[in-house]
Amino acid sequence: MRSKNKKGVRVEKGEVIDYEYTGPVLERALEENRVIRTTPLTGRYARIPVVVAPIRNEKGEAVAALGVVDVVGTVDLGAVFADFPRVLEQIKTGEKPKIL
């Protein structure tokens, strides 16, 4: 998160880890005054899906931007289940798992 006139904070796992943070998508959301869903190619969260929304004043002007990083979107499910061939086979065939 950052304001229009000042760099902001970066929070991970509930802890502030940077008090002078900005990023390319935060900057773009402020400039364009719109929600942006993208996977940035540069910056701290390069190649990780993000959603950034402007925070607007009563005139509708963007005064800050708040971003959320989708760390779950970066999980390679194929790699996670590589050691579980039966699960992969069920996914491929659409077979419903048997409940014991």
N, C-alpha and C positions, 0 to 999 in steps of 0.2 A: 504494500500500500504506500502511496505517496500523494502529496498534494501538488497543486499546479505550481506553486511557488517554492517548494522545498522538497528535497529528497525525503524518502520515508523509511519505513521499517520492513525488515524481512523476518518473518516468524516461521519457525519450523518446530513441530512437536510441542507447541505451546510456549516456546522460548524465543525471545527476541535475539537474533544472532547478527543483525546488521542495523545500525541506526542511520545510515546514509545510503539507503538502497534506492535504486531505480532500475528499470529494465526497458528494453525496446518495445514491448507490448504495453506496458504501463504508459510510456511516453505517447505511443500511438493512440491509445484509448482517450487520453487527455486531449490530444490534438484533434481527433476526429469526433469526440464526444459521442461515442457509441460503444456498445458491447462488442468485444472481439473474442472469438473462439479460434484458436490457432495452435500450431506447433512451431514455436520459434526456432530459427536456425542459428541464432546467436544469443549471447547472454548467459546468465547463470543457469537458466532452465532450458537450454538448447535441446531440441529433440524430445521435449516432454510437453504433452498437451496442457494448455492453460486457457482459462477464461478470465477476461479482465473487463470490469464494468466501471463506467464513470459514475462518480457521485456528484450530483448536480445541486446547484443552489436554487432558490425560488424563481430565478429568471431562466432556469434550464441550462445554465452554463456549467461546464465541467470544472469542478474545483478540486477534485481528487480522483484517484482511481484505485480500485481494489481488485487484486488478482488472486485466483485460486489455481494451484498446480495440481494436475491429475496424476499423482504418482502411481495409482492403480493402473492407469492406462499404459504405463510403460512395462507392465509385467508381461513377459512372453509366456503365455499359457502352455504353448507347446513344450517349452523348456521345463516348465514346472511339472508337467505330467509326463515327461520323457521316460521316467522310470516306472510309469504305470501304464503299460501297453493296453491292458484291458479297458481302462478309462478312455484312452484315446480311441480304441475300437468302438466303444459305445458312442462317443461323440461323432465319429465319422459315419456310423450307420444310423444314428438317431435312435438307437435302442434305449429304452428306459431302464435305469438301474433297478435291479431286484432288491427289494427291501426284505431284510432277514427278520 
